[in-house]
Amino acid sequence: MFTILIAVAAALSAVPAVPAEAAARTPVVFVHGYSGSASNWTTAMSQFRAAGYSSSELYAYEYNSYGDNVANARGLATFVGQVRSRTGAARVDIVNHSMGGLVSLWYVKQLGGAQYVSHLASLAGANHGTTSAGACLIYTTCQQMYPGSSFIATLSSGDETPGSTRYGTWYSPCDGVIFPYTSTVLSGAVNTYVGCETHIGYLSDTSILTQVRSFLGS
């Protein structure tokens, strides 16, 4: 938990403090996947800025990929609270990738985050788990990400898209990491089938990122 809090503080300190009125749009919080980092979102942030977002509206949350996704979700709750305080925004938008889907959903569903999230966009999210997590079961996060885990069972129970949050997913048969690839799909979400995209390819696919940006504006 100490490591997570340090990462949260470091990520926020990297963005200059701005007056609350500076945020013209809903701030976006990007949540990376397993073994990822804030750098995964370089292309996305660049494209969002080109479309009119300011740096004070774009944030990347970093967490411990090898620890515990419950703790990671709690860290996300803290991070979102700090972004809201910094920007003056009542709610944020979340864009996640891969295991970041589990971190985001636990925050929204189990920690009351839905009231603070306007849109949640999941790119190749491991939302119902993936059998590829079997390759790293020495880590708690991978145990939680494996289909049939108690973590997945908790997330999958009840309403998959609770609250007034708008949910969107992007999934592809060419993913190569999320097995089955339909694991990303959430009941009640706007689920977008992508003809062929690799798991990491989502992070630099400007066409998909444009779709995500449009979704956040809907």
C-alpha positions in Angstrom: 0.0 0.0 0.0 2.9 2.4 0.8 4.3 1.8 -2.7 0.9 2.6 -4.2 0.5 5.8 -2.3 4.0 6.9 -3.4 3.0 6.2 -7.0 -0.2 8.2 -6.6 1.6 11.2 -5.1 4.3 11.1 -7.8 1.8 11.0 -10.6 -0.2 13.9 -9.3 2.9 16.0 -8.6 4.0 15.6 -12.2 1.1 17.8 -13.3 1.3 21.5 -12.4 -1.3 22.7 -9.9 -4.0 24.7 -11.7 -7.1 26.6 -10.5 -10.3 24.6 -10.4 -11.9 26.6 -13.1 -9.1 25.6 -15.6 -10.7 22.3 -16.3 -13.1 22.9 -19.2 -13.8 19.2 -19.8 -14.3 16.2 -17.6 -10.8 15.2 -16.5 -9.6 11.8 -17.8 -7.9 9.2 -15.7 -5.9 6.6 -17.6 -5.4 3.2 -15.9 -2.7 0.9 -17.4 -2.7 -2.9 -17.5 -0.5 -5.6 -16.1 3.2 -4.6 -16.0 2.3 -1.3 -17.6 3.0 2.3 -16.6 1.9 5.8 -17.2 4.0 5.8 -20.3 1.5 3.5 -22.0 -0.7 6.5 -22.5 1.7 8.8 -24.3 -0.1 8.4 -27.6 -3.5 8.8 -26.1 -2.6 11.9 -24.2 -1.0 13.4 -27.2 -4.0 12.8 -29.3 -6.4 14.1 -26.6 -4.3 17.3 -26.3 -4.4 17.7 -30.1 -8.2 17.5 -29.8 -8.3 20.3 -27.3 -7.8 18.8 -23.9 -5.2 20.5 -21.7 -2.6 18.7 -19.7 -4.5 19.7 -16.5 -7.3 17.5 -17.7 -5.3 14.4 -18.3 -3.9 12.1 -15.6 -2.3 8.6 -15.5 -2.7 6.4 -12.5 0.2 4.0 -11.7 -0.2 1.0 -9.4 1.6 -2.2 -8.4 0.9 -4.8 -11.1 2.1 -7.6 -8.8 0.4 -6.8 -5.6 -3.4 -6.9 -5.0 -6.0 -5.4 -7.2 -8.2 -4.5 -4.3 -5.4 -2.3 -2.9 -4.9 -1.0 -6.4 -8.6 -0.1 -6.7 -8.4 1.7 -3.3 -5.4 3.6 -4.7 -7.4 4.6 -7.7 -10.2 5.9 -5.4 -7.6 8.1 -3.7 -6.2 9.2 -7.0 -9.6 10.1 -8.4 -10.4 12.1 -5.3 -7.2 14.0 -5.7 -7.9 14.7 -9.3 -11.3 16.0 -8.5 -9.9 18.2 -5.8 -7.2 19.6 -8.0 -9.6 20.3 -11.0 -12.8 21.1 -9.2 -14.6 18.5 -11.3 -17.4 16.6 -9.7 -16.7 13.5 -11.8 -13.9 12.0 -14.0 -13.8 9.8 -17.1 -11.7 6.6 -16.8 -9.9 4.9 -19.7 -8.4 1.6 -18.9 -6.4 -1.2 -20.6 -6.2 -4.9 -19.9 -5.9 -5.6 -16.1 -6.7 -1.9 -15.6 -10.3 -3.0 -16.3 -10.4 -5.0 -13.1 -8.9 -2.2 -11.1 -11.4 0.3 -12.5 -14.4 -2.0 -12.1 -13.6 -2.8 -8.5 -13.4 0.9 -7.8 -16.7 1.6 -9.5 -18.6 -1.4 -8.2 -17.2 -2.2 -4.8 -15.9 1.1 -3.6 -18.8 3.4 -4.6 -16.8 5.0 -7.5 -19.8 5.1 -9.9 -20.9 8.4 -8.4 -17.6 9.9 -9.4 -17.2 8.4 -12.9 -19.0 9.9 -15.8 -17.7 7.5 -18.5 -15.6 4.3 -18.3 -13.9 3.1 -21.4 -12.3 -0.3 -21.4 -9.7 -1.2 -24.0 -9.2 -5.0 -24.1 -10.1 -5.1 -20.5 -9.7 -8.3 -18.6 -13.2 -7.7 -17.3 -14.2 -11.3 -16.9 -10.6 -12.6 -16.5 -8.2 -14.2 -19.0 -6.6 -17.6 -19.0 -3.3 -16.1 -20.0 -3.1 -15.0 -16.3 -2.2 -18.7 -15.7 1.4 -17.8 -16.7 1.9 -15.5 -13.7 -0.1 -17.1 -10.9 2.8 -16.4 -8.4 1.3 -12.9 -8.2 -1.9 -12.1 -6.4 -3.0 -9.8 -9.3 -2.8 -12.7 -11.7 -4.6 -15.1 -9.4 -7.4 -12.5 -9.3 -7.4 -12.1 -13.0 -7.8 -15.8 -13.8 -11.4 -16.8 -14.8 -13.3 -18.3 -12.0 -11.4 -16.5 -9.2 -13.4 -15.1 -6.3 -12.3 -11.6 -7.4 -13.9 -12.2 -10.9 -17.0 -13.8 -9.3 -17.5 -10.7 -7.2 -17.1 -8.3 -10.1 -19.4 -10.4 -12.3 -22.3 -10.6 -9.8 -25.2 -8.3 -10.1 -25.3 -5.3 -12.4 -22.2 -5.2 -14.5 -22.6 -1.5 -15.4 -24.1 0.1 -12.2 -25.0 3.7 -11.6 -25.3 6.6 -14.1 -21.8 5.9 -15.4 -21.7 5.3 -19.2 -19.7 2.2 -20.0 -17.9 1.3 -23.3 -15.6 -1.5 -24.3 -13.5 -2.4 -27.3 -12.6 -6.0 -28.0 -11.0 -8.0 -30.8 -10.4 -11.7 -31.8 -6.8 -10.7 -32.6 -6.1 -9.6 -29.1 -3.8 -12.5 -28.2 -3.8 -11.8 -24.5 -7.4 -11.7 -23.4 -8.8 -15.3 -23.6 -11.6 -15.5 -24.5 -11.5 -12.2 -26.2 -15.1 -11.6 -25.4 -14.1 -11.4 -21.7 -13.9 -7.6 -22.2 -17.7 -7.3 -23.0 -19.9 -5.9 -20.2 -23.6 -6.3 -20.1 -25.2 -2.9 -20.4 -22.2 -1.3 -22.0 -21.6 0.1 -25.5 -19.5 -2.9 -26.7 -17.5 -2.2 -29.8 -16.2 -5.2 -31.8 -12.8 -4.4 -33.4 -12.0 -6.5 -36.5 -8.4 -7.1 -35.7 -6.3 -5.4 -33.1 -3.4 -6.7 -31.0 -3.5 -6.3 -27.2 -0.8 -3.7 -27.1 -2.0 -2.2 -30.4 -4.9 -0.5 -28.7 -2.5 1.9 -26.9 -1.3 3.4 -30.2 -4.2 2.9 -32.5 -5.3 6.5 -33.2 -8.6 5.4 -34.8 -9.7 3.5 -31.7 -8.4 6.3 -29.5 -10.5 8.8 -31.5 -13.5 6.5 -30.9 -12.8 6.5 -27.2 -12.5 10.3 -27.2 -15.9 10.6 -29.0 -17.4 8.1 -26.5 -16.3 10.3 -23.6 -18.0 13.2 -25.2 -21.3 11.4 -25.6 
